[in-house]
């Protein structure tokens, strides 16, 4: 497909908006036998993956929001630019009936290694300034394919949310000489009420400032800038922490738990970022039993989040869930 996305500047928000109208034609919730992420088994109906065994597969998104070949942005009354960037699909497994949290720790470890490798390779492209792996799980958050998979977006700028986080981290480092997330982790370990997983190298916790019910951050204790910078021991424990969290989510609801998962790490803009501390943020849409929490006027219109539950309460619920890490 000849994708030619472009960006338009939002004067009031001071940020770029991507326009990629060709994405309206992407595959939407096909039956399992027509899933484009299933391995090909019929030459007359090839999928996006060839025959053969694999553990993790990565390929270019056929309906990208950003493209390195984008060109000739329209001339409008606001600044525009080509939607330069790159989008990839990461298929977690050949098994369409499982989920990321149900994979063995060794398999999740491999996936994290793949994410790290793609961060490094995509970050070498001069036009790419930020690389973000993410997963949208569940139709409740807009998934269009059920097969366990995620995406990687490689942006031409540092996007607004990680840019704001990095700004706060940089100011804290300059003022205190220590990393902001490092100090938050120290505080969470001492408090312990919101801690879901505490390993030798990695922690997972409901942050004291959670904007979403059951929101969880997973991070190495050490301020590693990216997944690619993790040691083998840190990566393995990150996989264990991620599996623990996702199984607890499913156990809480006795069914697949929808969420958005993003990985924030150092920009690839050629500058040093000592303030960056790689971490995973997971945002579930659920509020209370069987009720969905959608973003409303105050969140969308004002960017001022209103939570009707306390992080300590949600952490306590998650702590109480017994899981089987061998599942």
C-alpha positions in Angstrom: 0.0 0.0 0.0 1.3 3.5 -0.9 1.1 5.1 2.5 1.8 8.8 2.5 0.9 10.2 6.0 1.5 13.8 6.9 1.6 15.9 10.1 -0.2 19.0 10.9 0.8 21.4 13.7 -1.8 22.0 16.5 -1.2 25.7 17.4 -3.1 25.6 20.7 -1.5 22.4 22.0 1.9 22.9 20.5 2.2 19.4 19.1 2.0 17.5 15.9 -1.0 15.5 14.8 -0.7 12.5 12.3 -3.1 12.1 9.4 -3.1 8.7 7.8 -6.5 8.2 6.1 -5.4 4.9 4.4 -5.7 3.2 7.8 -9.4 3.2 7.5 -9.0 0.2 5.2 -7.1 -2.0 7.6 -8.3 -5.4 8.6 -10.9 -5.3 11.3 -11.6 -8.3 13.7 -11.6 -11.0 11.0 -12.5 -14.6 11.9 -9.5 -16.7 13.1 -9.2 -18.6 9.8 -8.6 -15.2 8.0 -6.3 -13.6 10.5 -3.4 -11.9 8.7 -1.2 -12.6 11.7 -1.6 -16.4 11.6 1.1 -18.4 9.9 0.4 -19.1 6.2 -0.9 -22.6 5.5 -2.6 -22.1 2.2 -0.6 -20.7 -0.7 -3.9 -19.4 -2.2 -4.6 -17.3 0.9 -1.2 -16.1 2.2 -1.0 -14.1 5.5 1.6 -11.6 6.5 3.7 -14.4 7.9 5.3 -17.2 6.0 5.2 -20.9 6.7 7.5 -22.3 9.3 8.1 -22.1 13.0 9.0 -18.9 14.8 8.8 -17.6 18.4 8.5 -13.8 17.7 8.0 -12.2 14.4 8.5 -8.5 13.4 7.5 -7.0 10.1 6.5 -3.6 8.6 2.9 -2.4 9.3 0.9 -2.5 6.1 -1.2 0.4 7.4 1.4 2.7 9.0 0.6 6.0 10.7 4.2 7.1 9.9 6.3 6.2 6.9 9.9 6.9 5.9 8.7 7.3 2.3 6.1 10.0 3.1 6.4 13.1 0.9 4.8 16.3 -0.2 2.8 17.3 2.8 -0.1 19.5 1.8 0.3 23.3 2.2 -2.3 24.5 4.7 -2.9 27.5 7.0 -1.0 25.6 9.8 2.5 24.2 9.5 2.7 20.8 8.0 5.4 18.2 7.4 5.7 14.7 5.9 4.7 12.0 8.3 8.2 10.6 8.4 8.7 7.6 10.7 8.3 3.9 10.8 5.7 1.4 12.1 6.2 -2.3 12.8 4.0 -5.1 14.0 5.4 -7.5 16.6 3.7 -10.9 16.7 4.3 -12.4 20.1 3.7 -16.0 19.3 2.3 -18.4 16.7 -0.4 -19.5 19.2 -3.5 -17.3 18.5 -5.3 -18.7 21.6 -2.9 -17.4 24.2 -1.8 -14.0 25.5 1.4 -12.2 26.4 0.9 -13.0 30.1 0.4 -16.7 29.4 3.7 -17.1 27.6 6.7 -18.7 29.4 9.0 -16.3 31.1 11.8 -17.3 28.7 9.5 -16.4 25.8 8.7 -13.0 27.3 12.4 -12.5 27.9 13.1 -13.1 24.2 10.3 -10.6 23.3 12.0 -8.0 25.5 15.3 -8.7 23.7 13.6 -8.2 20.4 12.1 -4.9 21.5 15.6 -3.8 22.6 17.1 -4.8 19.3 14.4 -2.9 17.3 15.0 0.1 19.5 18.7 0.0 18.6 18.2 -0.6 14.9 15.4 1.9 14.4 17.2 4.5 16.5 20.1 4.4 14.0 17.8 6.0 11.3 18.6 9.7 11.3 14.9 10.7 11.0 13.9 8.7 14.0 13.9 10.5 17.4 11.9 8.2 19.6 11.0 4.5 19.5 8.0 3.2 21.5 6.9 -0.4 21.6 3.3 -0.9 22.8 0.4 -3.3 23.0 -3.3 -2.7 22.9 -5.1 -5.7 24.3 -8.9 -6.2 24.0 -11.7 -4.8 21.9 -12.4 -2.5 24.8 -9.3 -0.5 23.9 -9.8 -0.7 20.1 -7.9 -3.8 19.1 -8.6 -4.8 15.5 -6.8 -8.2 15.5 -7.2 -10.8 18.3 -3.9 -12.6 17.7 -1.4 -11.7 20.4 0.7 -8.9 19.0 1.9 -5.4 19.6 3.4 -2.6 17.6 6.5 -0.4 17.5 6.2 3.3 16.4 9.3 5.1 15.5 8.6 8.9 15.6 10.2 11.9 13.9 9.9 13.8 17.2 9.8 12.9 20.9 6.0 12.6 21.5 4.3 14.9 24.0 3.8 12.4 26.9 7.3 11.0 27.1 8.7 14.5 26.4 6.9 15.8 29.4 8.1 12.9 31.5 11.7 13.5 30.3 11.4 17.2 31.1 10.4 16.4 34.7 13.1 13.7 35.0 15.8 16.1 33.7 14.8 18.9 36.1 14.8 16.5 39.1 18.2 15.1 38.1 19.7 18.6 37.8 18.2 19.6 41.2 18.9 16.5 43.2 21.7 14.7 41.4 19.5 11.5 41.4 17.0 10.0 39.1 13.3 10.8 39.6 12.1 7.3 38.9 14.9 5.8 41.0 13.8 7.8 44.0 10.1 7.0 43.4 11.1 3.3 43.3 13.0 3.7 46.6 9.9 5.3 48.2 7.6 2.6 46.9 9.8 -0.1 48.2 9.9 1.5 51.6 6.1 2.1 51.7 5.4 -1.4 50.2 1.6 -0.9 50.1 1.5 -0.4 46.3 4.3 -2.8 45.5 3.1 -5.8 43.3 6.5 -7.3 42.5 9.9 -6.6 44.1 12.8 -8.5 42.7 16.5 -8.1 43.0 16.7 -5.9 39.8 13.1 -5.0 38.9 9.9 -3.7 40.5 6.3 -3.5 39.6 3.9 -1.2 41.5 0.8 0.8 41.3 2.2 4.4 41.4 1.2 6.7 44.2 0.0 9.1 41.5 -1.9 6.5 39.3 -4.3 8.2 36.9 -6.1 4.9 36.1 -7.5 2.2 38.4 -5.0 -0.7 38.4 -2.4 1.3 36.6 1.0 -0.3 37.0 4.6 0.7 36.2 7.3 -1.9 35.8 11.0 -0.7 35.8 14.5 -1.8 36.6 15.8 -0.4 39.9 18.8 0.9 38.0 18.3 3.9 35.7 18.9 2.0 32.4 18.0 4.3 29.5 16.4 1.6 27.3 15.5 -2.0 27.0 18.7 -2.5 24.9 20.8 -1.4 27.9 19.4 -4.0 30.3 21.7 -6.8 31.5 20.5 -10.4 30.9 19.6 -10.7 34.6 17.5 -7.4 34.5 15.8 -8.5 31.3 14.9 -11.9 32.7 13.5 -10.4 35.8 11.6 -7.8 33.8 9.9 -10.7 32.0 9.0 -12.3 35.3 7.6 -9.0 36.6 5.5 -8.4 33.4 4.1 -12.0 33.5 3.2 -11.6 37.2 1.3 -8.4 36.6 -0.6 -9.6 33.5 -1.6 -12.9 35.2 -2.8 -10.9 38.2 -4.9 -8.7 35.9 -6.5 -11.8 34.4 -7.0 -13.3 37.8 -8.7 -10.2 39.1 -11.5 -10.5 36.4 -11.4 -14.3 35.7 -11.3 -13.3 32.0 -8.9 -11.6 29.6 -8.1 -8.2 31.0 -8.0 -5.2 28.5 -5.2 -2.7 28.8 -2.8 -0.4 27.0 0.9 -1.0 27.6 3.6 1.4 26.5 7.4 1.4 27.0 9.0 4.7 27.7 12.8 4.9 27.1 15.5 7.4 26.0 15.0 9.3 22.8 17.2 8.4 19.8 17.9 12.0 18.8 21.6 11.8 19.1 21.7 13.6 22.5 22.7 12.2 25.9 19.7 11.6 28.2 21.0 10.7 31.6 17.6 11.5 33.0 15.9 8.7 31.1 14.9 5.5 33.0 13.2 2.9 30.9 9.9 1.6 32.2 6.7 0.0 31.2 3.4 1.8 31.9 0.1 -0.2 31.8 -3.3 1.6 31.7 -6.3 -0.6 32.2 -9.7 0.9 31.4 -11.5 -0.8 34.3 -12.7 1.2 37.3 -14.7 -1.1 39.5 -16.2 -4.5 39.1 -17.8 -4.8 35.7 -17.7 -1.1 35.0 -15.6 0.6 32.4 -13.9 3.9 33.0 -13.8 5.9 29.9 -12.0 9.2 29.6 -14.5 12.0 29.9 -14.7 15.8 29.8 -12.1 16.5 32.5 -9.6 14.0 31.2 -10.0 14.7 27.5 -10.9 18.3 27.5 -8.7 19.5 30.4 -6.1 16.8 30.7 -7.0 16.8 34.4 -7.5 13.2 35.5 -10.1 12.4 38.1 -9.8 9.0 39.8 -12.6 7.6 41.9 -10.4 4.9 43.5 -7.2 5.1 45.5 -4.0 3.4 44.3 -3.6 1.7 47.6 -7.0 0.0 47.3 -6.3 -1.3 43.8 -2.8 -2.5 44.8 -4.4 -4.4 47.7 -6.8 -6.1 45.3 -4.0 -7.1 43.0 -1.8 -8.3 45.8 -4.5 -10.7 46.9 -4.6 -12.5 43.5 -2.8 -15.8 43.6 -1.2 -16.7 40.3 0.6 -19.7 38.8 3.7 -18.5 37.0 4.0 -21.9 35.2 0.7 -21.2 33.4 
